[in-house]
Amino acid sequence: MKKQLEMLIELQKIDLAQEALRLDVDKRREKVEADSDLLQELEQTLDSQTASLNETKKLLENKRIELEEAKKGEEHANVKLNAVTNSRDYAALEREVENFKKMVTQVEGEIEQLQSAVAAGDETNAKHREEYEALFAEIEKSRKEVDEAAASIEDRVKALQDQSNEIAKGIKPQVLARYRFIRSKRPGAAVVSASGGTCTGCHMKLQPQAFIVLQRQNSLECCQNCQRIIYFDKDEAEALHNNHSNKS
């Protein structure tokens, strides 16, 4: 059984190495996808801001037309005022001129506010456009790097898989099946040391009788808590003992 455990540990090293390679690429790909979602949100914000800004610009243009019409109205009323001959008509035209002046003043104020809003909107839009283009370029670069990384590990993963398959041939089917089952249910290592009397997978202390059985190394033992395959290494146990003795 000791030989079987040694092969299992070696098999696990190879399997974890493959897993680490794939995990690295997966994490980088997840980052690209998260950035892509952010890019989409930024694009939607930019579209919304642009639509709102265009409406403001359209309103500004209408206000400028309204201002020109008010000024023409004021000018026309002044012409009529200068030509009037009776006091009643003069008073009416004077009020009309005053109303046009108020309208001109009001519209000029509205135009000033709209111009400020347009200027601020243009600045914000330009800033967000730069952010969008920068993020887009970064995502494209990252996507290319991830694709290159994924392609580059294929040969390494295949080589590791070949090694894994070769080692698996020497492991008993029931032992291999147990290992594969644990690997499918728990992340990380399926075979862990318990040389100090504690499972290093879940950090739970083994029952005394279970630890005694483990030290005999005559059978495949599993942690009663996490179900991982556990093994006893005499050299490791002595090193742990010496370490504890030195601390004492």
Contacts in CASP RR format, 6 or more apart in sequence:
PFRMAT RR
TARGET T0000
AUTHOR 0000-0000-0000
METHOD contacts of the structure
MODEL  1
MKKQLEMLIELQKIDLAQEALRLDVDKRREKVEADSDLLQELEQTLDSQT
ASLNETKKLLENKRIELEEAKKGEEHANVKLNAVTNSRDYAALEREVENF
KKMVTQVEGEIEQLQSAVAAGDETNAKHREEYEALFAEIEKSRKEVDEAA
ASIEDRVKALQDQSNEIAKGIKPQVLARYRFIRSKRPGAAVVSASGGTCT
GCHMKLQPQAFIVLQRQNSLECCQNCQRIIYFDKDEAEALHNNHSNKS
1 217 0 8 1.000
1 218 0 8 1.000
1 219 0 8 1.000
1 220 0 8 1.000
2 217 0 8 1.000
4 171 0 8 1.000
4 172 0 8 1.000
4 175 0 8 1.000
4 220 0 8 1.000
5 191 0 8 1.000
5 217 0 8 1.000
5 220 0 8 1.000
5 229 0 8 1.000
5 231 0 8 1.000
7 167 0 8 1.000
7 170 0 8 1.000
7 171 0 8 1.000
8 171 0 8 1.000
8 175 0 8 1.000
8 179 0 8 1.000
8 191 0 8 1.000
8 229 0 8 1.000
9 191 0 8 1.000
9 231 0 8 1.000
10 167 0 8 1.000
11 164 0 8 1.000
11 167 0 8 1.000
11 168 0 8 1.000
11 171 0 8 1.000
11 179 0 8 1.000
12 179 0 8 1.000
12 189 0 8 1.000
12 190 0 8 1.000
12 191 0 8 1.000
14 160 0 8 1.000
14 163 0 8 1.000
14 164 0 8 1.000
14 167 0 8 1.000
15 164 0 8 1.000
15 183 0 8 1.000
16 188 0 8 1.000
16 189 0 8 1.000
17 160 0 8 1.000
18 157 0 8 1.000
18 160 0 8 1.000
18 161 0 8 1.000
18 164 0 8 1.000
19 188 0 8 1.000
21 153 0 8 1.000
21 156 0 8 1.000
21 157 0 8 1.000
21 160 0 8 1.000
22 153 0 8 1.000
22 157 0 8 1.000
24 149 0 8 1.000
25 146 0 8 1.000
25 149 0 8 1.000
25 150 0 8 1.000
25 153 0 8 1.000
28 142 0 8 1.000
28 145 0 8 1.000
28 146 0 8 1.000
28 149 0 8 1.000
29 146 0 8 1.000
29 150 0 8 1.000
31 142 0 8 1.000
32 139 0 8 1.000
32 142 0 8 1.000
32 143 0 8 1.000
32 146 0 8 1.000
35 135 0 8 1.000
35 138 0 8 1.000
35 139 0 8 1.000
35 142 0 8 1.000
36 139 0 8 1.000
38 135 0 8 1.000
39 132 0 8 1.000
39 135 0 8 1.000
39 136 0 8 1.000
39 139 0 8 1.000
42 128 0 8 1.000
42 131 0 8 1.000
42 132 0 8 1.000
42 135 0 8 1.000
43 132 0 8 1.000
45 128 0 8 1.000
46 125 0 8 1.000
46 128 0 8 1.000
46 129 0 8 1.000
46 132 0 8 1.000
49 121 0 8 1.000
49 124 0 8 1.000
49 125 0 8 1.000
49 128 0 8 1.000
50 125 0 8 1.000
53 118 0 8 1.000
53 121 0 8 1.000
53 122 0 8 1.000
53 125 0 8 1.000
56 114 0 8 1.000
56 117 0 8 1.000
56 118 0 8 1.000
56 121 0 8 1.000
57 118 0 8 1.000
59 114 0 8 1.000
60 111 0 8 1.000
60 114 0 8 1.000
60 115 0 8 1.000
60 118 0 8 1.000
63 107 0 8 1.000
63 110 0 8 1.000
63 111 0 8 1.000
63 114 0 8 1.000
64 111 0 8 1.000
66 107 0 8 1.000
67 104 0 8 1.000
67 107 0 8 1.000
67 108 0 8 1.000
67 111 0 8 1.000
70 100 0 8 1.000
70 103 0 8 1.000
70 104 0 8 1.000
70 107 0 8 1.000
71 100 0 8 1.000
71 104 0 8 1.000
73 100 0 8 1.000
74 97 0 8 1.000
74 100 0 8 1.000
74 101 0 8 1.000
74 103 0 8 1.000
74 104 0 8 1.000
77 93 0 8 1.000
77 96 0 8 1.000
77 97 0 8 1.000
77 100 0 8 1.000
78 97 0 8 1.000
80 93 0 8 1.000
81 90 0 8 1.000
81 93 0 8 1.000
81 94 0 8 1.000
81 97 0 8 1.000
84 90 0 8 1.000
84 93 0 8 1.000
168 176 0 8 1.000
171 179 0 8 1.000
175 220 0 8 1.000
178 220 0 8 1.000
178 222 0 8 1.000
178 229 0 8 1.000
179 190 0 8 1.000
179 191 0 8 1.000
179 229 0 8 1.000
182 190 0 8 1.000
182 227 0 8 1.000
182 228 0 8 1.000
182 229 0 8 1.000
183 190 0 8 1.000
185 227 0 8 1.000
186 226 0 8 1.000
186 227 0 8 1.000
186 228 0 8 1.000
189 201 0 8 1.000
189 228 0 8 1.000
190 228 0 8 1.000
190 229 0 8 1.000
191 228 0 8 1.000
191 229 0 8 1.000
191 230 0 8 1.000
191 231 0 8 1.000
192 199 0 8 1.000
192 200 0 8 1.000
192 201 0 8 1.000
192 223 0 8 1.000
192 228 0 8 1.000
192 229 0 8 1.000
192 230 0 8 1.000
192 231 0 8 1.000
193 200 0 8 1.000
193 230 0 8 1.000
193 231 0 8 1.000
193 232 0 8 1.000
193 233 0 8 1.000
193 236 0 8 1.000
194 200 0 8 1.000
194 206 0 8 1.000
194 211 0 8 1.000
194 214 0 8 1.000
194 223 0 8 1.000
194 230 0 8 1.000
194 231 0 8 1.000
194 232 0 8 1.000
195 231 0 8 1.000
195 232 0 8 1.000
195 233 0 8 1.000
195 234 0 8 1.000
195 236 0 8 1.000
195 237 0 8 1.000
195 240 0 8 1.000
196 211 0 8 1.000
196 236 0 8 1.000
196 237 0 8 1.000
196 240 0 8 1.000
197 205 0 8 1.000
197 206 0 8 1.000
197 211 0 8 1.000
197 214 0 8 1.000
198 204 0 8 1.000
198 205 0 8 1.000
198 206 0 8 1.000
199 205 0 8 1.000
199 206 0 8 1.000
199 223 0 8 1.000
199 225 0 8 1.000
199 226 0 8 1.000
199 228 0 8 1.000
199 230 0 8 1.000
201 223 0 8 1.000
201 226 0 8 1.000
201 228 0 8 1.000
202 223 0 8 1.000
202 225 0 8 1.000
202 226 0 8 1.000
202 228 0 8 1.000
204 223 0 8 1.000
204 225 0 8 1.000
204 226 0 8 1.000
206 214 0 8 1.000
206 223 0 8 1.000
206 224 0 8 1.000
206 230 0 8 1.000
207 224 0 8 1.000
210 221 0 8 1.000
210 224 0 8 1.000
213 219 0 8 1.000
213 221 0 8 1.000
214 221 0 8 1.000
214 230 0 8 1.000
214 231 0 8 1.000
214 232 0 8 1.000
215 232 0 8 1.000
217 231 0 8 1.000
217 232 0 8 1.000
220 229 0 8 1.000
221 229 0 8 1.000
221 230 0 8 1.000
221 231 0 8 1.000
222 228 0 8 1.000
222 229 0 8 1.000
222 230 0 8 1.000
223 230 0 8 1.000
END
